[in-house]
Amino acid sequence: MTTDGAQASVAARLPGAGALGLLAPPGAAVVPAVRLADPGWTAQVLAARALRQRTRDRRVLATQWWWYSASSVLLTPALAGLVTGVRLSARLADTSVHLLAGHTPIAATATAGAGDDVAGELHGSLAAVVAAVAEAGGMRARPLWAIATDSLANRLLALGGAVGDVGAVTALAGPLAAAIGGPLPAPRYVDVATPSGGTARFTRRASCCLLDRVPHEVRCTSCPHRTPSERQVLLEDAASR
């Protein structure tokens, strides 16, 4: 397991570190993150998840594997390090991924990073894993890059909530994505009024998770395929809860 104490220092500075995926739960299987860049290993994971996901559509399986778990988990250590000022590596070689049953990533642990090229490390890691997931899923890479930018935006949103400064932390998203470079799209947010007179911030998604392509599932509240007016009403409802 990849650890040198640096991530423990980050987790100690973030309320709810376990829920953020910075603390591995007991009993989770551990794999080196470089496995995620192996299309053969990824294809085996997708095949194993087919029954649980109730579909054999490789594109749907790959998209949901990347959207709901792998991309968010993989990005979390480096982003948490940026927020707390403790440099954590974003290199696959320095990262371990912790899996629950069904090959579901739940946490990632990384060693201390060297230098200041977090964006370069993130680009390298994302490019390697996106290529593997695209090959295993028989799909184009660009939709997976869109998922990556939504995961980056969502992770910073969650980290901002943890430290009590959503505005400052989400302000990192645009410059960081620009530094990572193409084909990562620019992350976007939308602020929705709350009944208390404040605002709630949501990620304005660039990607679709394809959840509604599996039996008995519905389209997400913030799905980019909804009309803007429909999405606005649903987000306002979410903000009022």
Buried (B, 14 or more C-beta within 10 A) or exposed (E): EBEEEBBBEBBEBBEEBEEBBBBBEEEBEEBBBBBBBBBEBBBEBBEEBBEEBEBEBBBBBBBBBBBBBBBBBBBBBBBBBBBBEBBBBBBBBBBBBBBBEEBBBBBBBBBBBEEEEBBBBBBBBBBBBBBBBBBBBEBEBEBBBBBBBBBBBBBBBBBBBBBEEBEEBBBBBBEBBEBBEEBBBEBBBBBBEBEEEEBBBBBBBBBBBBBBBBEEBEBBBBBBEBEEEEBEEBBBEBBEE
